[in-house]
Amino acid sequence: MSKVHSFLLIFISFCCPIEDCKAQNVIDLLGKPISDIEVYQELYALVGKQKKESYKALKNRYSIKYESSGIDYIFNYNCTLVGITFYDSGSRYKRYSGELPMNLKFSMFLTDIKRDLAKFQNMELSKGNPFKGIIDSKNLNTSIYFKDYFVNVINISLKPEAEKLANQKNMNKWGIRLLNDGKCVKGDCFEGNGEMIWGDSVVTYRGNWQDGLPHGKGLYSDKFGRTYSGDFKFGFLWGNGRMNYQGNYTYTGEFQMGLRQGKGLCKFANGMKYQGRYIQDVMNGIGKFYLNKTDYYEGEMLDNKFNGWGKLNNNNGYHEGYFKDGLPHGKGEQFNTQSISGLEGTWVNGKKEGEFIQRDPFGNGQKVFFKNDELVPKPNPGVNPN
């Protein structure tokens, strides 16, 4: 089962919450997998827009077209983003409203570009098509098509060598993927419905096939304790499905490239559960994490921990404010439902630090002071507390 790729990626680090991870320039996304947080955010911003998907096996291309937004995204067989096309209005497309690369604008006239070629990376006109401009850079091929001498369509794609390097780099972003190198034991394992096993039934797949890959609805099981039923795409667990990982968790929700990606509900073997967003198998985004039947956190998640703004509830009340790596960190408020009292102030790595406002059941407040989570007298002005 040399090409049955199975990576259980639990701890992957991201440097920003999902809301802040959109790339500054869409071209910077080229070479990244579709499951990358920036690519995911780029496509997530288009949720609700009508899209058309197509897969051309012979050309090794999978495209997602957003005609109403004037943009196409082209991925290869390994789901690496290898090309982007921007459209002006006309035909089926509406004008792309975002910032175009290389300082280009759809209102630009061909002669305007010719007068300042250095600004546009020395664009050359195609010998076979005077209405096609070509820009050849280190890793990218750029084609600019003109209509009535105005910029009309811009296509930017990775060069073959750059695409190859990106594929090698992105292999570790795969989750479970099945390729057609096992033994077909039943049905049609190329275009239809069939069953294939890898190794000594170490992995088994039963379901739909397209172009020699699991694609459609199917069932997956392996000897590592995992069973999955749901959608497949290009050999990956991809779409909506249910994964049961014996002794670890049961997850129902969205998958992409063989990993938990998108919204879902995960019930862990220790009784905890999480309902919210995943990015590349990691809790990342807005979610609700249940520690037990009464204690739960609701808010921002990052790297499988409470990070950002959230609210931690328990039988005695709640803490609402900023969290860092699972602990209160920054401005926050605690409220005790038994004493009907509260505290407002700043926490540092889970400990109260500095000046707080303590409120009684009637809402009256008084200043109190903490150091290293201990209540201390009010510090004297000008005296070093250390």
C-alpha positions in Angstrom: 0.0 0.0 0.0 2.8 2.3 -0.9 0.5 4.9 -2.4 -2.3 4.7 0.2 -1.4 7.9 2.0 -2.8 8.2 5.6 -1.7 11.0 7.8 -3.4 11.7 11.1 -2.4 15.4 11.4 -3.6 16.4 14.9 -1.2 19.2 15.7 -0.4 21.6 12.9 0.5 25.2 13.7 -1.1 28.2 12.1 0.0 31.8 12.7 -3.4 33.5 12.4 -7.1 32.9 13.0 -9.1 32.0 9.9 -10.7 35.5 9.6 -7.3 37.1 9.2 -5.6 34.5 7.0 -6.7 35.7 3.5 -3.7 36.3 1.3 -2.7 39.9 0.6 -2.4 39.0 -3.1 -4.3 36.2 -4.6 -1.3 35.3 -6.8 0.6 34.4 -3.6 -1.8 31.4 -3.3 -0.3 29.7 -6.3 1.6 26.5 -5.4 -0.5 25.9 -2.2 -2.9 23.0 -1.7 -6.7 23.6 -1.7 -6.7 22.8 2.0 -4.2 25.5 2.9 -5.8 28.0 5.3 -5.3 31.0 2.9 -6.7 29.1 -0.1 -9.5 27.9 2.1 -10.3 31.4 3.2 -10.2 32.7 -0.4 -12.7 30.1 -1.5 -14.7 30.5 1.7 -15.3 34.1 0.9 -17.1 32.9 -2.3 -19.5 30.5 -0.4 -23.0 31.1 -1.8 -21.7 32.2 -5.2 -22.7 29.9 -8.1 -19.7 27.8 -9.1 -19.0 25.2 -11.8 -16.5 22.4 -11.2 -14.8 20.3 -13.9 -12.2 17.6 -13.9 -10.1 16.8 -16.9 -8.1 13.6 -16.1 -6.1 13.6 -19.3 -4.9 17.2 -18.7 -4.5 16.6 -14.9 -6.6 19.7 -14.1 -9.5 20.4 -11.7 -11.1 23.8 -12.1 -13.6 25.8 -10.0 -15.2 28.6 -12.0 -17.0 31.5 -10.4 -18.5 33.3 -13.4 -20.5 35.8 -11.3 -17.2 36.8 -9.6 -15.0 36.8 -12.7 -12.4 34.3 -11.6 -11.4 30.7 -12.2 -9.1 28.6 -9.9 -7.2 25.7 -11.5 -5.8 22.8 -9.5 -3.8 19.8 -10.5 -4.2 16.1 -9.8 -2.6 16.7 -6.3 -5.0 19.6 -5.6 -2.2 22.2 -5.8 -3.4 25.6 -7.0 -1.5 25.9 -10.3 -3.4 28.7 -12.2 -5.8 31.6 -11.7 -7.8 33.4 -14.5 -9.3 36.8 -14.1 -12.1 38.0 -16.4 -13.5 41.4 -17.4 -17.3 41.5 -18.0 -18.6 39.9 -21.1 -19.8 36.5 -22.3 -20.7 34.4 -19.2 -18.5 36.3 -16.7 -18.9 39.4 -14.7 -15.9 41.6 -14.1 -13.5 40.5 -11.3 -13.7 43.2 -8.6 -10.5 42.5 -6.7 -7.1 43.8 -7.2 -5.4 42.5 -10.4 -1.8 41.4 -10.3 1.1 43.4 -11.7 -0.7 46.7 -11.5 -2.9 45.7 -14.4 -6.4 47.1 -14.8 -9.2 46.1 -17.2 -9.5 49.7 -18.3 -5.9 49.6 -19.6 -5.3 50.1 -23.4 -2.8 47.9 -25.2 -0.8 51.0 -26.3 -0.6 52.2 -22.7 1.1 49.0 -21.7 3.5 49.2 -24.7 4.6 52.7 -23.7 5.7 51.4 -20.2 6.8 47.8 -20.7 9.2 47.8 -17.8 6.3 48.4 -15.5 4.7 45.3 -16.7 7.7 43.0 -16.6 8.6 43.6 -20.3 5.5 42.0 -21.8 5.8 40.6 -25.3 3.1 40.1 -27.8 2.5 36.6 -29.0 3.8 36.0 -32.5 0.7 34.1 -33.5 -1.8 36.4 -31.8 -1.4 40.2 -31.7 -4.0 40.4 -29.0 -2.2 38.2 -26.5 0.5 39.5 -24.3 3.0 37.1 -22.6 5.1 37.7 -19.5 7.7 35.1 -18.7 9.0 35.2 -15.1 11.0 32.8 -12.9 8.2 30.6 -11.7 5.1 31.9 -13.5 3.7 32.1 -17.0 1.3 35.1 -17.5 -1.0 35.5 -20.5 -2.9 38.8 -21.1 -5.7 38.7 -23.6 -7.0 42.0 -25.2 -10.5 42.7 -26.6 -10.9 45.8 -28.6 -7.4 46.6 -27.4 -8.4 46.6 -23.7 -7.2 44.1 -21.1 -9.9 41.4 -21.0 -8.6 38.2 -19.6 -5.5 37.5 -17.4 -4.2 34.0 -16.8 -1.3 33.3 -14.5 0.0 29.7 -14.0 2.9 27.9 -12.4 5.7 26.7 -14.7 6.1 22.9 -14.8 9.2 22.8 -12.6 7.5 25.1 -10.0 4.4 22.9 -10.1 6.6 19.8 -9.5 8.3 21.4 -6.5 4.9 22.5 -5.1 3.6 19.0 -5.4 6.5 17.5 -3.5 6.1 20.2 -0.8 2.3 19.6 -0.5 2.4 15.9 -0.1 2.6 16.2 3.7 -0.7 18.2 3.6 -2.5 15.1 2.4 -4.7 13.0 4.7 -6.2 9.7 3.6 -5.9 9.2 -0.2 -6.5 6.1 -2.2 -4.8 5.5 -5.6 -5.5 2.7 -8.1 -2.6 0.5 -7.2 -4.4 -2.1 -5.0 -6.2 -5.2 -6.1 -9.7 -4.9 -7.6 -11.7 -7.7 -6.1 -15.2 -6.8 -7.2 -16.9 -4.7 -9.9 -15.4 -1.9 -11.9 -12.5 -0.1 -10.2 -12.0 2.4 -12.9 -15.3 3.9 -14.0 -18.3 2.6 -12.1 -18.8 0.8 -8.8 -16.2 -1.6 -7.4 -14.2 -2.8 -4.4 -10.4 -2.6 -4.0 -8.1 -3.8 -1.2 -4.5 -2.8 -0.5 -2.1 -5.2 1.1 -3.6 -8.1 3.0 -6.9 -6.2 3.3 -5.1 -3.5 5.4 -7.2 -1.0 3.6 -10.6 -1.7 1.8 -12.7 0.6 -0.3 -16.1 -0.1 -1.7 -18.0 2.5 -3.8 -17.9 4.8 -6.8 -14.9 5.2 -9.1 -14.1 7.8 -11.8 -10.9 7.9 -13.9 -9.4 5.1 -11.8 -9.9 6.9 -8.5 -12.5 6.7 -5.7 -14.9 9.5 -6.6 -18.5 9.8 -5.4 -20.0 7.8 -2.5 -18.0 5.1 -0.8 -17.0 3.2 2.3 -13.5 3.0 3.7 -12.0 0.8 6.4 -8.5 -0.1 7.6 -6.8 -2.2 10.2 -5.8 0.9 12.2 -9.3 1.1 13.5 -10.7 3.7 11.1 -14.0 3.4 9.2 -15.4 6.1 7.0 -18.6 6.5 5.0 -19.4 9.4 2.8 -18.1 11.4 -0.1 -14.9 10.9 -2.0 -13.1 13.1 -4.6 -9.9 12.3 -6.6 -9.2 9.4 -4.2 -9.5 11.6 -1.1 -12.1 11.6 1.7 -13.7 14.8 0.5 -17.2 16.2 1.1 -19.6 15.2 3.9 -18.9 12.0 5.8 -18.6 10.2 9.1 -15.2 8.9 10.4 -15.0 6.5 13.4 -11.5 6.2 14.7 -11.7 3.4 17.3 -10.6 4.5 20.7 -10.0 8.1 19.6 -13.0 9.9 18.2 -16.1 9.9 15.9 -16.4 12.8 13.6 -19.4 13.8 11.4 -19.0 16.7 9.1 -16.9 18.1 6.2 -13.7 16.6 4.8 -11.2 17.8 2.2 -8.1 16.2 0.9 -8.6 13.3 3.4 -8.7 15.5 6.5 -11.3 17.1 8.6 -11.8 20.5 7.0 -14.8 22.8 7.5 -17.7 22.4 9.9 -18.3 19.3 11.9 -19.0 17.5 15.2 -16.2 15.5 16.9 -17.0 13.3 19.9 -13.8 12.1 21.6 -13.4 8.8 23.4 -12.8 10.6 26.7 -16.2 12.1 26.7 -15.3 15.5 25.4 -16.7 16.9 22.2 -16.1 19.8 19.8 -18.5 21.3 17.4 -17.1 23.9 15.0 -14.6 24.5 12.3 -11.5 22.5 11.4 -8.6 23.4 9.1 -6.4 20.6 8.0 -7.5 18.3 10.9 -7.0 21.1 13.5 -9.6 22.9 15.5 -9.3 26.4 14.0 -12.0 29.0 13.9 -15.3 29.5 15.8 -16.4 26.5 17.8 -17.9 25.0 20.9 -15.8 22.7 23.0 -17.4 20.6 25.8 -15.1 19.5 28.6 -17.9 17.6 30.2 -21.7 17.8 30.6 -21.6 21.2 32.4 -18.3 22.9 31.4 -17.8 24.2 27.9 -16.0 26.9 26.0 -17.5 28.8 23.1 -15.4 31.1 20.9 -12.3 31.3 18.9 -10.0 28.2 18.5 -6.5 28.0 17.1 -4.1 25.0 17.1 -6.7 22.9 19.0 -6.7 25.3 21.9 -8.8 28.2 23.2 -7.2 31.2 21.5 -8.9 34.6 20.9 -12.2 35.8 22.3 -14.3 33.3 24.1 -16.5 32.3 27.0 -15.7 29.4 29.4 -18.8 28.3 31.3 -19.1 26.0 34.3 -21.5 25.3 37.2 -20.2 28.2 39.2 -20.4 30.9 36.4 -18.3 31.9 33.5 -15.1 33.6 32.3 -15.5 35.8 29.2 -12.6 37.5 27.5 -9.4 36.8 25.7 -7.7 33.4 25.8 -4.2 32.2 24.9 -3.3 28.5 24.6 -6.3 27.5 26.6 -5.9 30.0 29.5 -7.4 33.4 30.1 -4.9 36.0 28.8 -5.8 39.7 28.5 -8.9 41.6 29.3 -11.7 39.5 30.8 -14.6 39.2 33.1 -15.5 36.5 35.6 -18.9 36.0 37.1 -19.9 33.7 40.0 -23.5 32.6 39.9 -23.4 31.5 43.5 -22.2 34.7 45.1 -23.7 36.8 42.2 -20.4 38.7 42.1 -17.9 39.5 39.4 -14.4 40.5 38.6 -13.2 42.6 35.6 -9.5 43.0 34.8 -6.5 41.5 33.1 -5.3 37.9 33.2 -1.7 36.8 32.3 -1.4 33.2 31.4 -4.4 32.3 33.5 -3.5 34.4 36.5 -5.1 37.6 37.7 -2.6 40.5 37.5 -2.9 44.1 38.4 -6.0 46.3 39.1 -9.5 44.7 39.0 -13.0 45.9 39.5 -14.9 43.6 41.9 -18.7 43.9 41.7 -21.2 42.9 44.3 -24.7 41.4 43.7 -26.1 45.0 43.3 -23.6 45.9 40.6 -21.5 48.2 42.9 -17.8 48.1 42.1 -14.6 48.5 44.1 -11.0 48.3 43.1 -8.9 45.3 44.2 -5.4 44.3 43.3 -3.7 41.0 42.4 -0.2 39.8 41.9 0.4 36.4 40.5 -3.2 35.5 41.1 -3.0 36.5 44.8 -5.1 39.3 46.3 -2.7 42.0 47.6 -3.0 45.4 49.2 -3.3 48.5 47.0 0.3 49.3 45.9 1.7 52.7 47.1 2.4 55.1 44.3 6.1 55.3 43.5 7.0 52.2 45.4 8.3 49.2 43.4 6.0 46.3 44.2 9.0 43.9 43.8 
